[in-house]
């Protein structure tokens, strides 16, 4: 990278006073950035070194620590509500929209996904050139790609492919299922998808040691970011990628107007919040903007599948049970894990609030229970194998210019497209394709 620290020098961040993985608040960074280079990321003898100069009163004052944790959880919940509300308004949670995308009959999902990716790229690029935030962004990027440290191209693409198949089967994804639960999609099929996803996380936690041994590269990538290879500033690279994606959104909207895909009829909108649908690119822009508060106040980026691991890890409540899954055990506690649980709870609430506002609660049909279950399982199992989902790789990973994310996202679409056309030709009728 261009700030003197490469992803090849990556080590995990230290823990804070509560024993949790260290996340930064913007106020801390503004204090530390003037006294130490790279916000605690220091290059020494060619290796990345973390150094935290946290005031003693912060460490010793438990009240202040718990207030900070409470603040992070509230911010996570609010961001989740905004995410769920925007996702519902964009209609991307509709299983027909998701399945239609994979056989190229509907492009609402791709428009919203690209628009959210555009904002992630632009905003991360802007944060990288603001003196008060550039070091925080760098720490956040390093923290994100640390989750890929044991992954290689095979693991990432295989996980992405399995995730894509699960998306097509369930008409959902790790984040969208939360909105589907909040809006009561499919007479309970969304709940089946969610439960199957939790099972997928638990099973992956059990078999992870064996998969890691089997699939992990013998020589892991030493440089994981695009700007590790190109002598071009991060801001320029994100801008170029962002403008290319803007062109794609404009082209898709010109060829496939969103109102013809969503079929909103002759709706008379008296209030923006009570509208049945928003343009998918508007919803995407709002979702992409959530990167800013999450980076500044949580020290993290948009993601969802990790929360499934945190939830199922609560089953490991004894030392003997924790020994069953060394992978899941670290997820059991810590603000570094639980913020995302509050985020996904917020997504459920946001979808509910949006559907209530437009009087469209429980109006979207789901898919069959068998497909919901198998698809939900594949979604989370594949996401954990790839170390990221559509949000983690597609928005945060691409926004951070992670090379493995550039491989994971096409793999997700490849899996969904393959499963989509196999199902379409198997059932024959397009109506059956959307409903089975």
Secondary structure, 3 states (H helix, E strand, C coil): CCCCCCHHHCCCCCECCCCCECCCCHHHHHHHCCCCHHHHEEEECCEEEECCCCCHHHHHCHHHHHHHHHHHHHHHHHHHHHHHHHHHHCCCCCHHHHHHHHCCCCCHHHHHHHHHHHHHHHHHHHHCCCCCCHHHHHHHHHHHHHCCCCCCHHHHHHHHHHHHHHHHHHCCCCCHHHHHHHCCHHHHHHHHHHHHHHHHHHHHHHHHHHHHHHHCCCCCCCCCEHHHCCCCCHHHHHHHHHHHHHHHHHHHHHHCCHHHHHCCCCCCCCCHHHCCCCCHHHHHHHHHHHHHHHHHHHCCCCCCCHHHHHHHHHHCCCHHHHCCCHHHHHHHCCHHHHHHHHHHHHHHHHHHHHHHHCCCCCCCCCCCHHHHHHHHHHHHHHHHHHCCCCCHHHHHHHHCCEHHHHHHHHHHHHHHHHHHHHHHHHHCCHHHHHHC
